[in-house]
C-alpha cells in the first residue's frame, strides 16, 4: 500500500504518524498524571474535612447534641464535599450516615479549584449502609471494609482507593479517628467520594485536549504538506532532468535555488550531465578518429602494396625485360618496402606510446647531450639540401626525467620535418636553455614555408597531411607528429607552435626538471 503512494505523501504520512503517536503518548501520560494529582488532591481535602468533622463531633458530644442536629450537619457537609459521610462508634458500627440532597449532579471544583461539585442522592449506586443497632454479618463486604480500618482505630489517618462494597463503584475512602478528651479513639469519620467525579472532570479536559490535538494535527498536515512540496518539487525536477539525460539530452540542467543538500544534489546532476556531454563528445571524436585511422592505415598500406604488386606483375608478365628497367623496378619496390616498414614501425611505436608501456622507464637525462646527438644525425640531411644548421646549447643544464631513446626520437622528428620541409638554402636553428628554476626549454626555428592557420590545429592528428603531394615525396608516414605528441605527454612536457606561411615555423618545448 505505501509503495503505491508518492514520495511526498509517504513523507507526510510518516510525519503525521509520528506526530500522532507523540501526541497520544503525551495525552496518555498527562491524563494519568492529572488523574493521580486530582485524586491525591481529593484525598488531602477529604482528610482536612474529615479531621474538621471529627473535631466537631468530639465537641458536639461534649454538649450532648441531638441526633437530628448531627444529621443536619452531615448532610450539609455531604453536599459540600460530594462525599458520603459515615460516623462510626468505637465498635466500628455506623451510627450516622449522610444521604445527601437532590442536586444537579456532580461537577468538578475541589475546594480551591479542585473540588468535586455537587451530587444528587441518585448518583451513587448501591444502598445506604445499616446504622444504629442493626447487626452486620461477619462475612459481609461491609464488615471487611470496617475491619480494614484498624489504622484509624489506632489513631492514624487512612486513605485508599477501593472498589466500594456498598456503593458498588470505585471510591476514595478516607478514615479519620474521633478522639476523646483523654486522647482515646471514640469512633471514626469515614468519607466516601466516588472516583467517577474525577473521570467526569477529566473527560471535559480530554474533550478539549482532543479537539485541540485534532486542530493541531490538521494544521500540522497542511504545514507539512507545504514543506514536503518544497522538498519534492526539486526532486521531481531532478528526475525529469535525469530522464532527459538518459535519453541523450546532455544539455538538460536542474534549476538550483537553494544552497542545502538538495541544491548540492542538483549541482551534482548538472555536473554529471556536463561530464557526460563532454564524454560523449569525446567518444564521438574518438569514434571518428578510429574510423579515420582505419581508413588512413588501409590507404597507406594499400598504396605501396599496389605499387609493389604492379611492378612484380609487370616483370612476371614480361612487360619489363630490359636489365635497366628491371633494376629500376627493383629499386622502386625496395623504396616502397622501406615505406611499409617505416609505416608499420611507426604504428607499433604509436600504439606502444599510447598504452603507456614506457611510463616507468623514465630516468634523469642530459637533454643537451641528446640535442647534440640529434644534430649530428640530421647534419648530413641538412648538408644535402644546403640548409644552414645552427645551435645554441647552454652548458651545465640540469637533467630532465625522461627516456633517452624517446627524447632522441622526439627531437629527430622536429628537426627532420624542419629540414625536409624547408627549401634549399634555408636555415634551421636549435636553442636549448633553462627557462626559470624548474623548466628546460628547447626551441626549433626554421625559415621554411610555414603552416597555414587552417592546418595548424590538426598537425598532431594521425595521417593528417597539409600538403599530400609533398608528404608523399618526403617519404613520411604521416605519424611523426602524432608520435611526438605522445612522447611529450609521457614526459609531462609542453609544446607551443607558432607558424606563418612564407616565414617559417617556431616550435617551443618545455620539460620539467628531474626531482
Secondary structure, DSSP 4 states (H G I P E B T S, - for coil): -GGGS-HHHHHHHHHHHHHHHHHHHHHHHHHHHHHHHHHHHHHHHHHHHHHHHHHHHHHHHHTT--HHHHHHHHHHHHHHHTSEEEEEETTS-EEEE------S-----BTTTTB-----TTSS-S-PPP-TTPPPPTTSHHHHHHHTTHHHHTT--EEEEEE-TTT-SEEEEEEEEEE-TTS-EEEEEEEEEETHHHHHHHHHHHHHHHHHHHHHHHHHHHHHHHHHHHHHHHHHHHHHHHHHHHTT-TT--PPP---SHHHHHHHHHHHHHHHHHHHHHHHHHHHHHHHHHHHHHHHHHHHHHHHHHHHHHHHHTTS--SHHHHHHHHHHHHHHHHHHHHHHHHHHHHHHHHTTTTGGG-EEE-HHHHHHHHHHHHHHHHHHTT-EEEEEE-SSPPPEEE-HHHHHHHHHHHHHHHHHHSPTT-EEEEEEEE-SSSEEEEEEEE-S----HHHHTTTTSTT--SSHHHHHHHT--S-HHHHHHHHHHHTT-EEEEEEETTTEEEEEEEEEBP-
